[in-house]
Amino acid sequence: MARIEKAVAYGAVTIINAISCGYGAALGVNLKTEATVRLINEPGRIEGKILSDREESTVLIEKTVSCVLRHFGLEGEYGAYVETQSNIPIARGLKSSSAAANAVALASLAAIEKEVSDLTVINIGVDAALEAGVTITGAFDDASASFFGGIVITNNLERKILKKFYPHEYLILIHVPETKLYTASSNVQKMKLMANEVKALHKMALQGDWLNAMTLNGLVYSTVLGVDTNLVIDALDAGALAAGLSGKGPAVAAVVLPEKAYDVKETWKKYEGNIIETQINTKKSHKV
């Protein structure tokens, strides 16, 4: 058995963080993770490597392969070697886990020559993320934006996509600090204090005002988590249409018109960290 398959999935940034209330929204961006899965005739043996960050845990990518095999009752027939390579900074709030799970699930399905619906792929990845303990809500919103691209607004509690659309005219700037923050270690109780406020912002996004919803969501979570909001304020002052903490941070994402990108990047240069300029992703995750 030497069947090898590859797949690609994409990163995303937060519009509405679902941790407080179970309702979320995310925006797919052109950062990507590629997964390679090689089936082996050693049932129960699943080994993973993250080539772009070898110090990170491989539990999620191994659980994802396991979930795919279990879905088809094949865990007693195959094992796998799985590798991922990514330009999505890990543990910064940029949906690296969702992208990895989607890419690994797609590559695993191709390796066993099975096809399922898009939502089944996403749900396999969400189940794997919950089993791996890398998510609090399952991150169905992040997984959906990673898989489909564009803006996806969801009910994470029921794993339902409520609205999906593809704006094209904006650039996305992301300030990425060196510090990592893991979702599993987040202060959930503090975030749940703002459940009603976040539900109102989710409704705002559903009604079309996703830019203001994104900014306000970021400010709400920054306040609760004790994160400095100066990056957000400076981005808005420099002409960004929206800016906010992505996930639980520490990355901050800004939505800008192309002519304002330079100004926002310049004002962010006084802060330590890297600045990524990218676009809204409109491509679906796919087999390579």
GIJODA-V935362 format. One record per backbone hydrogen bond with DSSP energy under -0.5 kcal/mol. CO is the residue of the C=O (numbers start at 1). NH is the residue of the N-H. Records with the same first field share a line. If there is no record, write none. Layout:
CO: NH + NH
This chain:
3: 39
5: 37
6: 288
7: 35
8: 286
9: 33
11: 29
13: 27
16: 18 + 25
17: 20
18: 22
22: 156 + 157
24: 154
25: 15 + 16
26: 152
27: 13
28: 281
29: 11 + 31
31: 11
32: 87
33: 9
34: 85
35: 7
36: 83
37: 5 + 39
38: 81
40: 42 + 79
42: 45
44: 46
45: 80
47: 82
49: 51 + 84
50: 53
53: 56
58: 62
59: 63
60: 64
61: 65
62: 66
63: 67
64: 68
65: 69
66: 70
67: 71
68: 72
69: 72 + 74
70: 73
74: 77 + 78
78: 44
79: 40
80: 47
81: 38
82: 49
83: 36
84: 51 + 52
85: 34
87: 89
89: 92
91: 181
92: 251
94: 12
95: 99
96: 100
97: 101
98: 102
99: 103
100: 104
101: 105
102: 106
103: 107
104: 108
105: 109
106: 110
107: 111
108: 112
109: 114
110: 113
117: 121
118: 122
119: 123
120: 124
121: 125
122: 126
123: 127
124: 128
125: 129
126: 130
127: 131
128: 132
129: 133 + 134 + 135
130: 133
139: 143
140: 144
141: 145
142: 146
143: 147
144: 148
145: 149
146: 10
147: 285
150: 28 + 152
151: 165
152: 26
153: 162 + 163
154: 24 + 156
155: 159 + 160
160: 155 + 162
163: 153
165: 151 + 167
169: 258
170: 280
171: 256
172: 278
173: 254
174: 176 + 276
175: 177 + 252
176: 274
182: 185
183: 186
186: 188
187: 191
188: 192
189: 193
190: 193
191: 194
192: 195
194: 198
195: 199
196: 200
197: 201
198: 202
199: 203
200: 204
201: 205
202: 206
203: 207
204: 209
205: 208
208: 210
209: 213
210: 214
211: 215
212: 216
213: 217
214: 218
215: 219
216: 220
217: 221
218: 222
219: 223
220: 224
221: 225
222: 226 + 227
229: 233
230: 234
231: 235
232: 236
233: 237
234: 238
235: 240
236: 239
242: 255
244: 253
245: 247
246: 249
251: 246
252: 175
253: 244
254: 173 + 256
255: 241 + 242
256: 171
257: 260 + 261
258: 261
260: 264
261: 265
262: 266
263: 267
264: 268
265: 269
266: 269
267: 270
268: 271
274: 176 + 276
276: 174 + 278
278: 172
279: 30
281: 150
286: 8
